[in-house]
């Protein structure tokens, strides 16, 4: 239904996009000063400001409705509306061969040694939109490796991306049956496990996240590498990615490197013109797609991770970018055929207190960014960091578990913010007096 609407009436799909979490309006509030200090959580899981609370929805090894158990390593996640007053949380599990899948899987993209379905993939949690009552929870995809993040689509699906690039020969000929490093599409209205083909035209690389511009159907993709580039996929048929298309890379005019590591080449708040150029051999058996893109002028990004659509711009998180290597956030403004695309360095962390290794991010209904931290220290204190449209950072939450936060996304009505603790898996729903 969602795809037909998108193909036949793009404006209709765009108009309903706020319900799918693909698009959020920009904030008009300019005097926001944060939600106040965090209060200790009596359960020792997640500290939040006064007036905020959370519900624990799902935990590692919980029994699911398909007789399996909730797998570990919960990562990227999207929230999409379903008919009948329900919403679906489609959740990645960044698992590798040898780790537990939560069930004996019989169907999936690939098998180890030709027998055991690989554990990576997705689970889906279906909730009542009014009460958050869990209606069902089940495996929705399997057979992949390190499903890190992804993105929702305007036509009602989740793009799950493999952050792992290998061929059967590179691992061992007797262990894997297929190449990895792909994007797969999981419908939100799936009622059980699906087994889609990889979207190979979207490229084979160390995928992180994806984001669809609802006005054009273009898909933007990040890569978690120190020398990554930003990709854009132009589909042959908007809304039907399986029909193929052209993969492109971003070139910032006059700026081959955005990382600001040795020399500050990109200024915060300054707009730069963007060009896109086509890539060939996108299935990249040598895992060299980013290197070939850079050789043609593609602008380097330090570990591109979270990416999410606002109203007329999209935000990209660079985990280790910046002079302090603490993280950057870029704002890309697509021209949509009317003018050249532009990009600016929206935020660069100068202190761990501001942002310390941002990973997944989302745009809240009021236009604020919420960034999940994934710190790289022996003892981590990962937080939810809120960044206002004016570039001010505030702490929204503090996780007490020694693991990363991931998969932040909002419910269609903007009341609930869902987020994962990576390991052991915890999925929570946060609500409170969100600023408007």
N, C-alpha and C positions, 0 to 999 in steps of 0.2 A: 504494500500500500504506500509506504513512504517513498520508495523508489519511483513508482508511477507518478506520484504527485510531483516529485522533483523534476522528472523528465518532462511532464506535460505542463507544469505550471511552476516555474522557478520562483515566481513572486510569492505564491502560496506557501511553498516550502520555506522561503526566507521569512515570511511573516510569522510562521509558527516555530521559528528556530529557537526562540527563547525557551520553549518547552522542552527542547531536547538537550539543552546545555551547550549547544554549539556556539551560541552568540549571546553576549551579555551587554547591556547598555553601559555607556560611560557614566561615571559619577559626576554630579553637578555640585556636590558638597565640597567646600573648600576649607572649612575650619575643623576638619576631623583631626583629633589629637590622640587617637588610639582608644582601646577599650579598658584601659586601666591595668593595674598589676594582676599577675596570675595568682589564683588561690590554690593552695595545696589540695590535690585530689585525695579524699580519704581512702580510695581504693588503690592509690599509688600507680595509676596508669597514665593519666593525661591531665595536667594542670591547665585551667582555663580562666578567663577573667570572670568577675562577678556578673551574674545574670546568664552565663553560658553553662550548658550541661551537655552530656553525651550519653548515648545508648550504645552498649556493646551488641552488635548484630551477629557476629560470626567469629569463631575462633578455630585455631588449628585442631584437627581431629574431631570437630563436631560432626555428628551424623547428618548426612544430606538426604534429600528426598529420593535420590536415585540409588540409595544403599551404599554409596561411597562415603568417604570422610573428607573434610575440608583439608586441602593440601597446604603446604607451607610456601613461604616466599611470595606473599601477596604484594604485587607491585602496581603498575598502572591500572586505572579503572575509569569507566564511564557510566553515567547515569542517563537512561533513556526512557521516555514514556511508553506505556503499553495501553491497549484498550482496557476498558472496564475498571478504571481507577487504580491501575497498578503501574509500578515503575520497575525497571530492571537495572541492577548493578552488574555490569559485565567486568570481571576482575581477572587480571593477568596473574600467572604464577611463574616466576622466573626460575624454573627448575631445569636441571641438567641430567643427563643419563646417570642412573645409579641412585638418584634421590627418589623419595617416595611420592607416588602419584595420588595417594589417597584411595585407590581402588585398583582392581585388576582390569585394566583397560583392554578392550578388544578392537577398538576402532581409533584410528588416528593417522596423521600425515606420514609418520615414519616409525619404524621399529628398530630396537637394538638387537643385533644378531639375528634379524629377521623374525623375532619372536615377541619381544616385549615392547609395547607401545611406549614411546618416549614420554616422560612425565610433564613436560612443559605444555602450556595451553591456558585455557580460561575456565573459570566457573561463573555461574550466573545466580544472583540472588534476586528473587522477585518479591517485592514489598507492596503492601497496601499503601497508596500514596497519602491517605488521610491519617492512618494510625501507625505506620511503619511496621505493622504486623508482617512477619515473614510468612509468605505463602508457599514458597518452595525454593530449593537451592540444589544445584546440580552441576555436573561437568558439562560444559558446552563446547569444548574443543580440546584436543590432545595431540601428541605426537611431534611436538616441536621442542626447541631448546632455548632457554632464557628469554621467555616472553617478558620483555621489560616494560615498555609503555605502549602507547598507541593513541587513538583519538576517536571520538564519536563522529558520525556522519549525519547530515541533515535528513537522510532517507532511512534512518532507524537502524544503524548497525555500529559495531565497534571494530576498528582496525587494530589488530593485535600484531605487534612487531617483534621479530627475533633479534636480540642483541648478541648474535653469535654467527660467525661466518665460517663455514667449513664445507668440505666435500667429503664423501665417504672415504676417499683415498687419503685425505689429510688426517683423519682420525684413525681409521683402520678399516680396510675393505670388508671385514667380517662384522663390523659393529653397527654401521649406519647404512641405511638403504637409499638415502636421498641427500641432496645438497640442502644446506640451511643458510639463513640470512635473509628471510623473506617477510612480507606482510601478508596477512590473511584477514578475511572479512567475516565477522560473526554477527548474524542477525540478532537484534535485541529480543525478538519474539520467538527465538528458538525454544522448544519445549524439552530438548534433550541434546545429546552430543551431535554436532555437525562435523563435516569433514570437507571443508572447501579446498580448492586448489590454491596454491600460492599465486599471488599477484606479481608475477615475475617482471612485468614491464615497469613496475614501480621501483625496481632496482634491488640488487643484492649487495648489502653492506651491513655494518654494525648498527642496525636500526635502534632508535630510541622511541621517538614519539611522532605523531602525525596530527594534522589539523586541516580541515576542509573549509575553504572560503565558500559560504553558501550562495553568494551571488554569482560565482563563476564556476563552481565545481572543482577548482584547482586544489590539489592536495600538497601541503607543505610537509617536509619530513626532516627530522634531525638525525644526527649520527653521533654516538658517544665515543669520540676519539679526540685526542689532543690536537690533531691536524684535520679536523672534520670540515665539511662545507655544509651549506644549507641547500636542500634539494626541493624542487617543485615538480609535481607530476601533472601534466596536462592530458586528461583522459580524452579518448576518441569520442566517447559518449558521456557527458556529465551525469554522474549518478550511477554509472554502470562501469566500475573500474575493471571488471573482468574482460571488457572489450579491448583493453590495451590503451596505449597512448605514448606520449613522449616525456621522458625524464630529462629534467634540466637542472642546472646548478646556478647559484647566485654569484654574480660579480658586482661588487660595490665599486663604482667608478672612482679610480684613484686611490683605492684602499684595499690592497691585497691581503691584509692581516688585521683582524679585529681584536686580537687577544690582548694587546697593550702590555705584553709581558716585559719586554726589554725597553721599548720606546712607546710612549703614549701616542698612538697614531689616530685614535678615534675619540672624539670629544663627547662628553655627556651632553645630550640635548641638541646636538648639531645634526641636521638632516643631510643624508648622502643619497645620490641617485643610484638606483639598482638596475642592473641588466640581467637577463636570464639567457643562457646559451644551452643548446642541446648536448646531451651525452650519448655516446654510442657504446655498444657492447655492455649494456647495463646489467647483464647477468654476471659479469665480472668474476670469472673463475679464479683470477689471481688476487681477489680482494684489493683491487687497486683503483676503485672507482673514484674515491676522494683525491687520490694522487693525480690521476688523469684530469680531474676537474680543476685542481689547483694549477696544473701545468698550462691550462687554457685560460687562466685568470680568475678562477674561482676564489673567493675570499675565505681565508681560514678562520675557523671558529674553534675555541677551546672547549671541547666536550659539549656539543649541543645536546640538550636533554629536553626538558618540558617545553611544549609549544601549545598555545591556546588562542582561540579567536575572541576578540572583543567585538565592538560594533563595526568599525571600519578599519581596524588594525589587528595585527596578531602579535603576540609576545613570545619571545624565544629565550630560554634560559641557557646560559653557558656556565657549567658547573665550576670550572677552574679558570675562567677568564679574569682579566684585570691585573693591574700592577701588583696587587697583593695575592693574586691567584685565589681569591675567595668567592668569585662569581660575578657574572654580568647578566643583565637582562636587556634584550634588544626589542625595539618596537618597529615592526615592518608595516608600512602603509601601502597596500596594493592600489595601483592606479586603475585597475579593472578596465583597461583598454582606453581610458579617457586621458590619462596622463602617465608619466613614468612612475614606477614604483619607487618608494623612498624608504630609508631605514635610518634609525637613530639609536645610539646607545642610551637607553632609557635609565639604566641604573647600573652602577658599579660599586661593589662593596669595598669599603676602605678599612673596615674593622670587623672582626668576627661577631661583634655584638649586633651589627647591622644585618649581615647575612653570611653564613658559613657553609659554603658548598650547597647552593640551591640545586634542586633536582626537578621533580614534577612541579608544575604550576598550573593554576587555573585562574580565570577571571570571574570574580564574584558578580552577582546581579547588580551591585552598586558600582561596578567598575574597578574595585580594588583587586589587586593581585594577591593570591594566597600561594606561597611557595613552600614546598616541603623540603626540609634540609636532609642531607645525607653526608654527615661529616666524616672525615678521614683522620681520626685520632684514636689512640688506644682506648680512651673512655669517651663516649659520645654523649652529647646533650642536644639531641636533635629537636628542632622547634618548627612550628608553623609560623612563618614570617608574613605579615601583611605589608604590602607596599601600596601606597596611595597613588592616585593619578599624578600627583605632584612629585612623586619620587621619594617620599618619606617612609621609612621602615618602622614597623611596630611588631612586637611579639604577640602572637595570638594564642599560642599553645606551646606546652613543653611535654615531650614524651619521656617517661621514666624508663622505658625499656631500652636495652642496648642494641638498638636497631634503627633503621631509617624509617621515615614517614614517606608515604607514597600514595599515588592514586587519588588525590583530592579532586572532588567534583560536587556540584550542587544538584539538589532535587529540582524538578521542573518549576515548583512554586518558589524556589529560593529560600525556603525555610530551613532545610537541612543541608549541612556540608558533610559529605562522606569522605573518609580517609582510612588508609590501611597502615598498620604497623607491619613491617616486612616479615620479621621472623622472631618468635613464633607468630603465625598469622593472627592478626586481630583486625576486624573491620568495625569502625564506629561511625555513628551519626551524631553530629554536633549541631546544636541549635542555640539561639540566643538573640539578643537585640541587635541584629545586624544594622549597621548605619545605612541610611538612605540619603 
